[in-house]
Amino acid sequence: MLKGIHPAISPVLLKTLAEMGHGDELVFADAHFPAHQLHHNVIRADGLTIATLLEAITPLFEFDQYVECPLAMMSAVSGDTLDPSVEQRYLNAIGKVNGSAPSVERVERFAFYERAKNAYAVVITGELAKYGNIIVKKGVTPTA
């Protein structure tokens, strides 16, 4: 174990976060997400919720400050509904560490899948919430 690193962050996830450059995206996917079909770099985080992982990475991760929405979540498919508490749990997890959370954009389902294909990696979690997937875009880490 390392001091100051949340125990939910696996060595593989920590390495991935360190390797990512500004503008790279990371998908935190729910347990139902077709991660292995869409991406070659899949990290397993079974049993962990996305809110737990967001809270864990936020002290280590600068969200992209040069885009309007450095967070993206899937829009509901026509005829379906979103549970607003899912997004709120994620924003609260980030806000616990940062004091506030960046803006979230909603992305159509298949556009979300296409964006996930181009992400740096996909982290498959134990999240069970419907439409629980979120993409985070890494920003430039301040040096001073």
Secondary structure, DSSP 8 states (H G I E B T S, - for coil): --TTS-TTS-HHHHHHHHH--TT-EEEEE-TTS-HHHH-S-EEEETT--HHHHHHHHTTT--B-TTSS-SEEEE---TT----HHHHHHHHHHHHHHHSS---EEEE-HHHHHHHHHTSSEEEEE---STT--EEEEB------
